[in-house]
């Protein structure tokens, strides 16, 4: 489905790196999640509001990443998010991490809709489906 892109930027901090001086692998997911939270706020669905409102939960059910080149302390990184899949109950986002024009890593996250009070699956709100579609297409 791959629809358009939204960008996010971060700088690799010292606390992001491991003893080898490169980004600790799990921190890539933290930066992907920061990009996700920024994207959700931009489309009018801030994650903090979802948590407080308790109307819908969007937990991760799958994540994966591939590294093509080390990310080191001080690197300026751009993250491009692409909507990969959107259905009635789930969506997936692809993340591409760039240093300059070089793609250094990719990640994928799959989110499902649940009722946070019961933990049971539910449909994504139509307004969220519209917001995801519209923002990623613009």
TASUL-V994318 format. One record per pair of residues at least 24 apart in sequence whose C-alpha atoms are under 10 Angstrom apart, sorted by the first residue. I is the first residue (numbers start at 0). J is the second residue. D is the distance in Angstrom with one decimal. If there is no record, write none. Layout:
BEGIN
i=[I/I]
j=[J/J]
d=[D/D]
END
This chain:
BEGIN
i=[0/0/0/0/0/0/1/1/1/1/1/1/1/1/1/1/1/2/2/2/2/2/2/2/2/2/2/2/2/2/2/3/3/3/3/3/3/3/3/3/3/3/4/4/4/4/4/4/4/4/4/4/4/4/5/5/5/5/5/5/5/5/5/5/5/5/5/5/5/6/6/6/6/6/6/6/6/6/6/6/6/7/7/7/7/7/7/7/7/7/7/7/7/8/8/8/8/8/8/8/8/8/9/9/9/9/9/9/9/9/10/10/10/10/10/10/10/10/11/11/11/11/11/11/11/12/12/12/12/12/13/13/13/14/15/15/15/16/16/16/17/17/19/20/20/20/20/21/21/21/21/21/22/22/22/22/22/23/23/23/24/24/24/24/24/25/27/27/27/27/27/27/27/27/28/28/28/28/28/28/28/30/30/30/30/31/31/31/31/31/31/31/31/31/31/31/31/32/32/33/34/34/34/34/34/35/35/35/35/35/38/38/38/38/39/39/39/39/41/41/42/42/42/42/42/42/42/42/43/43/43/43/43/44/44/44/44/49/50/52/53/53/53/54/54/54/54/54/55/55/55/55/55/55/55/55/55/55/55/55/56/56/56/56/56/56/56/56/56/56/56/56/57/57/57/57/57/57/57/57/57/57/57/57/58/58/58/58/58/58/58/58/59/59/59/59/59/59/59/59/60/60/60/60/60/60/61/61/61/61/61/61/62/62/62/62/62/62/62/62/63/63/63/63/63/63/64/64/64/64/64/64/64/64/65/65/65/65/65/65/66/66/66/66/66/66/67/67/67/67/67/67/68/68/68/68/68/69/69/70/70/70/70/70/74/74/75/76/76/76/77/78/78/78/79/80/80/80/80/81/81/81/82/82/82/82/82/82/83/83/83/84/85/85/85/85/85/85/86/86/86/86/87/87/87/87/87/87/87/87/88/88/88/88/88/88/88/88/89/89/89/89/89/89/90/90/90]
j=[81/82/83/84/85/91/80/81/82/83/84/85/91/92/93/135/136/80/81/82/83/84/85/92/131/132/133/134/135/136/137/79/80/81/82/83/132/133/134/135/136/137/78/79/80/81/82/93/94/95/134/135/136/137/34/35/37/38/41/78/79/80/81/82/94/134/135/136/137/34/35/37/38/77/78/79/80/81/94/95/96/31/33/34/35/37/38/76/77/78/79/80/96/33/34/75/76/77/78/79/96/97/33/34/73/74/75/76/77/78/70/71/72/73/74/75/76/77/70/71/72/73/74/75/76/71/72/73/74/75/71/72/73/72/70/71/72/70/71/72/71/72/71/69/70/71/72/68/69/70/71/72/69/70/71/72/74/69/70/71/64/65/66/69/70/64/64/65/66/70/96/104/105/106/62/63/64/94/106/107/108/76/78/94/96/78/79/80/92/93/94/95/96/105/106/107/108/94/108/78/77/78/79/80/94/78/80/92/94/108/80/131/134/135/127/130/131/134/130/134/127/129/130/131/132/133/134/135/126/127/130/131/134/126/127/130/131/115/115/115/114/115/116/113/114/115/116/124/111/112/113/114/115/116/118/120/121/122/123/124/110/111/112/113/114/115/116/118/119/120/121/123/88/89/90/109/110/111/112/113/114/115/120/123/89/108/109/110/111/112/113/115/89/90/91/108/109/110/111/112/89/91/108/109/110/111/91/107/108/109/110/111/91/92/93/106/107/108/109/110/93/105/106/107/108/109/93/94/95/104/105/106/107/108/95/103/104/105/106/107/96/102/103/104/105/106/96/101/102/103/104/105/98/101/102/103/104/103/104/96/97/98/103/104/98/99/99/101/102/103/102/102/104/105/105/105/106/107/135/107/135/136/107/131/132/134/135/136/107/108/109/109/109/110/123/128/131/132/111/122/123/128/111/112/121/122/123/124/125/128/112/113/120/121/122/123/124/128/113/120/121/122/123/128/123/128/131]
d=[9.4/7.2/5.2/5.6/7.8/9.9/9.8/6.1/5.3/4.4/7.0/9.5/9.7/8.8/8.5/9.1/9.6/9.3/5.9/5.3/6.8/8.7/9.9/9.8/9.5/7.7/9.5/9.3/5.8/5.8/9.2/9.4/8.2/5.9/7.2/9.5/9.3/9.7/8.5/5.0/5.1/7.1/9.6/6.0/5.3/4.9/7.6/9.6/9.4/10.0/8.6/5.7/7.6/8.3/8.9/9.6/9.6/7.1/9.5/8.1/5.6/5.2/6.9/9.3/9.6/8.2/6.7/9.5/9.1/7.7/9.9/9.3/8.3/6.7/5.4/4.5/6.3/9.3/9.4/9.5/9.7/9.1/8.4/5.6/8.8/7.5/8.2/8.4/5.8/4.9/6.5/8.1/9.4/9.5/7.9/7.4/5.7/4.5/5.9/8.8/9.2/9.4/9.2/9.1/9.6/8.4/6.1/5.4/6.6/8.1/9.8/9.4/7.8/5.9/5.6/4.6/5.9/8.8/7.3/6.5/5.0/5.2/5.4/6.6/7.4/8.4/5.5/6.2/8.3/9.7/8.6/5.5/7.7/8.6/9.6/8.7/7.5/8.6/7.1/6.6/9.6/9.8/9.5/9.1/8.8/6.3/7.0/9.8/6.0/5.6/4.6/6.8/7.0/5.4/5.9/7.4/9.8/9.7/8.9/9.5/8.8/9.6/8.6/9.8/9.7/9.4/8.1/9.8/9.4/9.5/9.1/8.5/9.1/8.2/8.2/8.6/8.1/9.9/7.7/9.3/9.1/9.8/8.6/10.0/9.6/7.7/9.6/8.8/9.7/9.3/6.9/9.1/8.9/9.4/7.5/8.8/8.7/9.9/9.0/10.0/9.7/7.1/8.5/7.8/8.7/9.9/8.0/8.5/9.2/9.4/8.4/9.3/9.0/9.5/9.6/9.1/8.4/9.7/9.6/8.3/8.6/9.7/5.9/7.0/9.8/8.6/6.3/9.1/9.9/8.7/7.6/9.6/9.8/9.6/7.4/8.3/9.5/9.7/8.6/9.7/7.8/5.9/7.2/8.8/6.5/6.8/8.2/9.8/9.8/6.5/5.8/5.2/5.8/8.7/9.6/9.6/8.2/9.2/8.1/8.6/9.2/7.9/5.7/5.0/6.0/5.3/9.1/8.3/9.7/9.3/9.3/9.5/9.7/8.4/9.3/9.2/5.5/5.3/4.9/6.4/9.0/8.8/9.9/9.0/9.8/9.9/8.3/5.4/5.9/7.1/7.7/9.6/9.8/9.9/9.4/6.7/5.6/4.5/6.7/9.4/9.7/10.0/7.8/5.8/6.0/6.9/9.1/7.9/5.8/5.2/7.5/9.6/9.5/9.7/9.9/7.1/5.5/4.6/6.5/9.2/9.7/8.4/5.5/5.4/6.9/9.4/9.7/9.0/9.8/7.1/5.5/4.1/6.5/9.1/9.8/8.6/5.5/5.3/6.4/9.3/9.3/9.1/6.1/4.3/6.7/8.8/9.8/9.3/7.3/4.9/5.4/8.2/9.7/8.9/8.1/4.9/7.0/7.0/8.6/9.6/9.6/8.3/7.3/8.7/7.0/9.5/7.9/9.9/9.6/9.0/9.4/9.6/9.5/9.1/9.5/9.9/9.5/9.4/8.6/9.5/7.2/9.7/9.9/7.9/8.1/9.8/6.8/9.2/8.8/9.5/9.3/8.7/9.9/9.8/9.6/7.5/8.5/8.3/9.6/8.9/8.2/8.2/9.4/8.8/8.6/5.5/5.8/8.5/8.5/8.1/5.5/8.4/7.5/6.3/4.6/5.2/8.9/9.6/9.6/9.6/9.3/8.0/7.0/9.6/9.1/9.0/9.2]
END
